[in-house]
Structure formats: C-alpha cells, structure tokens
Amino acid sequence: MPTHTATCCCGQLRVTVPGPLPSPSICHCRQCQRRTGSVFGVQMRFPRGQVQIEGTSTVFERRGEGVVTMHFCPTCGSTVYWFLDGLPDSISVAVGAFASREVPPPTFSVYEDRQHPWVVLPDTVTTHWD
C-alpha cells in the first residue's frame, strides 16, 4: 500500500499515512481561518492507529464546541495535525502539509454561515450547518 507524508515547512515534523488518500473536508469556522491565515481550512481524517508521527511538536489546545488539540512545529510554526475530542480514534491532517497534487477534491463542507461571500464551492461538495 502506498504511503503519503505531510510535513511542516522546515520538514522537522512529519506525519505518514497509508494511501489511498480520503476525500478532504472544508471548514469555514473562524478558528480554521485564523489557523491557516486563509478563508477556510482543508483537512483529511485518518484512523489514529494507522498514522506515524515523527519529530517534535508544540501543542495548542483550543476550546470551543469541543476541544481541539493542535500540533505544530516549534521551529517553523506550521500546523500539521490535530485531534478532536469528539473523535478520539481519528487524527486530522492539514491537506496543505502534503504539498501534493494527488489529494482528491473535497466532498464535505461545514460552517458555511462563516464562509466568505466570494468563495464558491464546487457542486460536488455537500454542505452542512448553513
């Protein structure tokens, strides 16, 4: 089975996941906007037991509708992965950390009530929480 590796900008923090890659999801919440410095976050979830993590991370715990435990590189600051308390057996990985064109298109979107009005999603994306 092929594997895929997501890394921070400097390469110190790495996450290796089994392939093929699942369809990512889009999140328009304000915290994902702040985390990415963009208008939304794009992430993929994997079974926690199938993911290999290498390197050192700094942890930031965000509390809101649940607890999100972010892991980012202490050297370059890139957020690579995080855990959601409501999904204890999963790990979320930032799609941009894969830096690959092999990532399939997103099929799921949440928090559209916070979506920037000029963002247009493909018709193939299922929306939730309008």
C-alpha positions in Angstrom: 0.0 0.0 0.0 1.4 3.4 -0.9 2.0 6.0 1.9 1.9 9.7 1.9 3.8 12.1 4.1 2.7 15.5 5.4 5.4 17.9 6.7 5.8 21.3 8.2 7.6 23.9 6.2 11.1 23.0 7.6 10.5 19.2 7.4 11.1 18.6 11.1 7.5 17.5 11.9 6.2 14.7 9.7 3.1 12.6 9.5 3.0 9.5 7.3 -0.4 8.0 6.5 -1.5 5.0 4.4 -3.0 5.5 1.0 -5.1 6.0 -0.9 -6.0 9.4 0.5 -9.6 10.0 1.6 -11.6 13.0 0.3 -10.8 16.0 2.4 -13.3 18.3 4.1 -13.5 22.1 4.2 -14.1 24.1 7.4 -15.1 27.7 7.2 -15.1 28.3 11.0 -13.2 31.4 12.3 -10.7 29.3 14.1 -9.7 27.4 10.9 -9.5 30.8 9.2 -7.1 32.0 11.9 -5.1 28.8 12.0 -4.5 28.8 8.2 -4.4 32.5 7.5 -6.8 31.8 4.7 -10.6 31.8 4.2 -11.0 28.1 5.2 -9.2 25.1 6.4 -8.9 21.8 4.4 -8.2 18.6 6.2 -8.3 14.8 6.0 -9.1 12.4 8.8 -7.3 9.1 9.3 -7.6 6.3 11.9 -5.2 7.3 14.6 -3.6 3.9 14.8 -2.5 3.9 11.2 -0.6 7.2 11.4 3.1 7.5 12.1 4.3 10.8 13.6 7.9 11.9 13.6 9.5 15.0 15.1 8.7 17.3 17.9 5.5 19.3 18.1 4.3 22.1 20.3 0.7 21.7 21.4 -2.1 24.3 21.5 -5.4 23.3 23.0 -8.4 25.3 21.7 -11.7 25.1 23.5 -15.0 25.8 21.7 -17.8 23.5 20.8 -15.2 20.8 21.8 -11.5 20.6 22.5 -9.1 20.7 19.5 -5.5 19.8 20.3 -3.3 21.3 17.6 0.2 20.1 16.9 2.6 22.5 15.2 6.3 22.6 14.5 8.2 24.6 17.2 10.7 25.7 14.6 8.7 26.9 11.7 5.2 27.2 13.3 3.3 25.1 10.7 0.2 23.3 12.0 0.5 19.7 10.7 -2.1 17.7 12.6 -4.7 17.9 15.4 -7.1 15.8 17.5 -10.8 16.4 18.1 -12.1 15.3 21.5 -15.3 14.1 19.8 -13.4 11.8 17.5 -10.8 10.1 19.8 -9.8 7.4 17.3 -9.0 9.9 14.5 -6.3 12.3 13.6 -6.9 15.3 11.3 -4.0 16.3 9.0 -3.8 19.7 7.1 -4.1 19.0 3.4 -1.6 21.7 2.5 1.1 19.8 4.6 1.0 17.0 2.0 2.1 19.5 -0.7 0.9 17.1 -3.3 -1.4 17.2 -6.3 -2.5 13.6 -5.5 -5.1 14.9 -3.0 -8.6 14.2 -4.1 -11.1 17.1 -4.2 -13.2 17.9 -1.1 -16.7 16.5 -0.8 -17.8 17.9 2.6 -18.0 21.4 4.0 -19.1 22.8 7.4 -19.7 26.3 8.9 -20.9 27.8 5.7 -22.6 30.6 7.7 -19.0 31.9 8.2 -18.0 31.3 4.6 -16.6 34.4 2.8 -19.3 35.6 0.3 -16.9 35.4 -2.6 -15.9 31.7 -2.0 -17.7 29.4 -4.5 -17.6 25.7 -3.7 -17.9 23.0 -6.4 -21.4 21.5 -6.8 -19.9 18.1 -5.7 -19.3 19.4 -2.1 -22.0 18.6 0.4 -22.7 21.5 2.7 -23.7 21.3 6.4 -24.6 23.9 9.0 -25.8 26.6 6.7 
